[in-house]
Amino acid sequence: MSAAATVGKRGRDQLPLVFPALMLFAFFVVPFGLMIAVSFFERVQGGFYVPVFTTANYARFLSLFFGEILLFSLALSALVSAICLTVGAPFTYLLTKLPRRRQVPWLVAMLAVLSLSEVIIGFAWSTLLSRTAGVSNLLAAIGLMDGPDAWSPSFGAVLAGMVYQALPYAVLVLYPSFSRLDPSLAEAARTLGASPARSFLTVILPAMRTTLIATFIIVFVFALGAYLLPQLLGRPQHWTLSVLITDQAIYQSNMPFAAAMAVFLVIASLLLVLLTTVLGHKGKPA
Amino acid sequence: MSERIFTRFFLFLVALFLAGPLVVIAGVSVNEKRSLTFPPEGFSFHWYAQIFTDAGWRGALTTSVLIALGAATLSVLIALPIAYVLWRRVSMVGRLIQTLGISPFVLPPVITALGALSFWATVGSYGAWYSVVISHAIFFTSLPLVTLSLGFSTIDREVTEAARTMGADERIILSTIVLPMIAPYIVSGFAFAFVLSLNEYIVAYMTVGFTMETVPIKIFNALRYGYTPTMASVSILFVGVAVAVFGLVARFGDLPRLLGAWSEGDET
């Protein structure tokens, strides 16, 4: 076969890619580029924007207000991710030790909760924490509280809702690594006399260190994306960057500023994802 | 012994946490009167009937289902060629397009939503029904992409090699061996994209939020204007749909494997 024919055949092999490539280019790459362009455009009061170059939208980042929101978003996401990992790691470990048949209902439940709309999660938690239908009724009924109380909106409600949303994600990210974990590792620890809790803490967790760090970052980025829960379950001071972006784009009709914040969020997320890839490579034996 | 009790207790707490909010809205949804109380006062399935008898809710449900069907179909059509080409031969172009396919799902959803808003507003199709179908399809392409890549990896190369030796061309191999073997993975990829599209709020809101009402958009609007028990019943319906769909995927497929555990035979 001549070189030209080989190239031709190789080219034909790639032919099915034309449709996905066109779709992803037209409806992902172009919109993404457009958003970056809009972030440098000038806002028109009451209208959309005009294509006049300005960096004013980015200059607004330098305000105290923006700094506080950013710091709060990062701290909240880190807290959510830490809680999800603290609960999710032992949970996933125990889950993968169950027989396959008994794992299935848990996995179905995790997928179902993960796929739930943020609107539904927010509504469900605000009901659970409300005065008329909430758990405080239960506590009042058994005498632990004087009377039912409203627990939402509050920081605790935002935290609960976001952990609820992110926990199944954490479990499903951890699941492959834990289910492929060599069972002889735990057995060896047990033979040497370690208690199950001790072997989990001193043998399993250190062996999974890279996975755990990577999962922490992945769940962190996921939590950073929550756009409704802080709004539905919290007060204005609990708003995160994602909420602020939605608010600016829809209610304040300030697309350029929303786009600038979105670009910022992408860069922050990408840097974090990149970090997990680097860590992942480091974790592999050379 | 105490170890087993501890395990059970821990699993019970996680189950309680996951089920708690849903149990409360399930209880609220069977209230007899139009009140947000738990435990429910009286019992009635009236608010479930309301989803189908009330024109607004029925319309929102129909809209959501149609969008989800369209988006899931399109996302499979985008993912299938990528997974197929990469299975035949890993190429730089293939890898690049695969990365593009996965990116929207990894990034915060508000990014995809804002990109879609800028795009559809610029091309003048803001609010058109197909804008949300296409944007959802792009957003969820990563799901069939993951299940299909897994599906292709299960095909034994010796089988296709044997077919080739016996004189089958690529087209015949594709239709008689490859497609039947990956069919379950097409179905599960479609199912994942379908359920997620049904529940998706922000992309739908930023593309068609002012012209159409999907169920999540309608619940959100209802939340702002005051409570109706139909919000609770339709939420429970959505939970039911998700459990049914993933339950079926588990019933007819190997869910642990699909989610990344090794298959039963691999365990040593």
Interface residues (C-beta under 8 A of the other chain):
Chain A: R10 D13 Q14 P16 L17 F19 P20 A21 M23 L24 F25 F27 F28 V29 V30 P31 F32 L34 M35 V38 F48 V87 P90 F91 L94 T96 R100 Q103 V104 L107 V108 A109 M110 L111 A112 V113 S115 L116 S117 E118 V119 I120 I121 G122 F123 A124 W125 T127 L128 S130 T132 A133 G134 V135 N137 Y164 L167 P168 L172 Y175 P176 S179 R180 S195 P196 A197 V221 L224 G225 Y227 L228 L232 S242 I245 T246 A249 I250 M255 A258 A259 A262 L265 V266 S269 L270 V273
Chain B: E3 F6 T7 F10 L11 V14 A15 F17 L18 G20 P21 L22 V24 I25 G27 V28 S35 L36 T37 F38 L74 L77 I78 A79 P81 I82 Y84 V85 R88 R89 S91 V93 G94 I97 L100 G101 S103 P104 V106 L107 P108 P109 V110 I111 T112 A113 L114 G115 A116 L117 S118 F119 A121 T122 I134 S135 A137 I138 T141 F192 V195 L196 N199 E200 Y201 I202 Y205 M206 G209 V215 P216 I219 F220 L223 M231 A232 S235 F238 V239 A242 V243 F246 G247 A250 L255 P256 L259 G260 A261 W262 E264
